[in-house]
Amino acid sequence: MRRRESTSRRVSPKRRYTVLVYCGAARTEPDYFNGLKRHLRSQTVTVKIRYDGVAPKQLVRIAATYRDKTPGAYDEVWCVVDTDEFDIDAALAEARRRGVSLAVSNPCFELWLLLHHDKCTSHCTGYADVAGRLRKHVPGYDKARLDFADYAAGVDDATARAKALGVDHAVNPSTGVWRLVETIREKP
């Protein structure tokens, strides 16, 4: 007769590292991060969408409140925001206070997409300017429907190019999205 193995010796499966991503836009950012998640076959990322045009500071509050409803469920919480006409310094202060990370793009998230295909070191006047540059590489680019396949091969290039721009959100162009992407790629 065999002895039963003690339950204290059993090894429980390791809990996955989890990243909660809140996006301030309805389609572009969520489509990108859901595509990245599928591309990496990652089970670590949960993407939430806030598409009613909330300010970055409010988005940080919403993300922190969601996280706090399920303590311990998320290892990191990120908000993906653009500078637009928002007070990013207030959002950064709120994020520090609440333990939320920000991935800020100046002037817009499309800069991150453009960096998958080309360098961008000159001032961008806004969304229309960046989207126009992006359409040279992704003809027919439309904010309403993003196909991650258009960007999958350029993630490493985008990361290197974004790092070269620096991390100061006040500088145009700049994007901190690479920090979030590296976090997602490095976690099992």
C-alpha positions in Angstrom: 0.0 0.0 0.0 1.4 3.4 -1.0 1.4 6.3 1.3 -0.4 9.4 0.3 1.7 12.4 -0.4 1.4 15.1 2.1 -0.6 18.1 0.9 2.1 20.4 2.3 4.5 19.1 -0.3 2.3 19.7 -3.3 3.4 22.6 -5.4 0.7 24.9 -6.4 0.8 26.4 -9.9 2.5 29.7 -10.1 0.1 32.7 -10.4 0.4 34.6 -13.6 1.8 38.1 -13.6 -1.1 40.4 -14.6 -1.2 43.8 -16.2 -4.4 45.9 -16.3 -4.4 48.3 -19.2 -6.9 51.2 -19.3 -7.3 53.0 -22.6 -8.8 56.4 -23.0 -9.8 55.7 -26.6 -12.6 53.5 -28.0 -10.7 51.6 -30.6 -7.1 52.3 -31.6 -5.3 51.6 -28.3 -7.5 48.6 -27.3 -7.1 47.1 -30.7 -3.4 47.5 -30.6 -3.0 46.0 -27.1 -5.4 43.2 -27.7 -3.5 42.4 -31.0 -0.2 42.5 -29.1 -1.7 40.1 -26.5 -2.8 37.7 -29.2 0.5 38.0 -31.1 2.5 37.2 -27.9 0.0 34.6 -26.8 0.0 36.4 -23.5 -2.5 35.7 -20.8 -1.0 38.5 -18.6 -2.9 41.5 -20.0 -6.4 42.6 -19.4 -7.5 45.6 -21.5 -10.3 47.9 -20.4 -11.7 50.6 -22.6 -12.9 54.0 -21.5 -14.1 55.7 -24.6 -16.2 58.6 -23.3 -13.4 61.1 -23.6 -12.4 61.2 -19.9 -9.3 63.3 -19.0 -6.2 61.3 -18.1 -6.4 62.1 -14.4 -10.0 60.8 -14.3 -8.8 57.7 -16.3 -6.2 57.0 -13.6 -8.9 57.2 -10.9 -11.1 54.8 -12.8 -8.3 52.3 -13.3 -7.2 52.5 -9.6 -10.8 52.1 -8.4 -11.2 49.0 -10.6 -8.0 47.5 -9.3 -8.9 48.3 -5.7 -12.2 46.3 -6.1 -10.2 43.1 -6.5 -7.1 43.5 -4.3 -4.1 41.4 -5.5 -5.7 40.6 -8.9 -3.3 42.9 -10.9 0.5 43.3 -10.5 0.6 46.5 -12.5 -2.0 49.0 -13.7 -1.3 51.2 -16.7 -3.3 54.0 -18.4 -2.6 54.8 -22.1 -3.1 58.5 -22.7 -2.4 61.3 -25.2 -1.4 64.8 -24.4 -4.1 66.5 -26.5 -5.5 69.4 -24.5 -5.2 67.6 -21.1 -3.2 68.4 -18.0 -0.8 65.5 -18.0 1.1 66.8 -15.0 -2.1 66.4 -12.9 -2.5 62.9 -14.3 1.1 62.0 -13.5 0.6 63.2 -9.9 -2.6 61.2 -9.5 -0.9 58.1 -11.0 2.0 58.4 -8.6 -0.4 58.8 -5.7 -2.5 55.8 -6.7 0.3 53.5 -7.9 -0.7 53.5 -11.6 1.8 53.8 -14.5 1.1 56.1 -17.4 2.1 55.5 -21.1 1.9 59.0 -22.4 2.2 59.9 -26.1 2.8 63.4 -27.4 0.9 64.3 -29.4 -1.0 61.1 -29.9 -0.9 57.3 -29.8 -0.5 57.2 -33.6 3.1 58.3 -33.0 3.7 54.9 -31.4 2.2 53.3 -34.4 4.3 55.4 -36.8 7.5 54.4 -35.0 6.8 50.8 -36.0 7.6 51.9 -39.6 9.8 55.0 -39.5 11.7 57.4 -37.3 9.9 60.5 -36.2 12.1 63.2 -34.6 10.5 66.4 -35.9 7.6 68.2 -34.2 4.2 66.9 -34.9 1.3 69.3 -35.1 -1.3 66.8 -33.9 -3.3 63.8 -34.8 -3.8 64.7 -38.5 -0.1 65.3 -39.0 0.9 62.0 -37.4 -1.9 60.0 -39.1 -0.9 61.5 -42.5 2.7 60.3 -41.9 1.4 56.9 -40.8 -0.7 56.4 -43.9 2.5 56.5 -46.0 3.3 53.2 -44.4 -0.2 51.8 -43.7 -2.4 53.0 -46.5 -5.9 53.4 -45.4 -5.1 53.7 -41.7 -8.3 54.3 -39.9 -8.6 55.0 -36.2 -11.8 53.0 -36.1 -10.2 49.7 -37.1 -6.6 48.8 -36.4 -5.1 45.5 -37.7 -2.2 44.5 -35.5 -0.6 42.6 -38.4 0.4 46.0 -39.8 2.6 46.6 -36.7 3.6 43.1 -35.5 7.0 43.1 -37.3 7.9 46.5 -36.1 7.5 46.3 -32.3 11.3 46.1 -31.7 11.9 49.0 -34.0 9.2 51.1 -32.4 10.6 50.4 -29.0 14.2 51.4 -30.0 12.9 54.5 -31.8 10.7 55.6 -28.9 13.6 55.1 -26.4 15.7 57.4 -28.6 13.1 60.1 -28.3 13.3 60.1 -24.5 10.7 59.8 -21.8 9.7 63.5 -21.2 6.0 63.7 -22.0 6.4 67.4 -22.6 8.6 66.8 -25.6 6.9 66.6 -29.0 7.3 63.9 -30.3 7.6 61.4 -27.5 5.9 58.3 -26.3 6.2 56.1 -23.2 4.2 53.3 -24.7 7.4 51.3 -25.1 7.6 50.9 -21.3 4.2 49.2 -21.2 5.0 47.0 -24.2 8.3 45.9 -22.6 6.4 45.1 -19.4 4.0 42.9 -21.3 6.7 41.2 -23.4 8.9 40.4 -20.3 6.2 38.9 -18.1 5.2 35.2 -18.6 
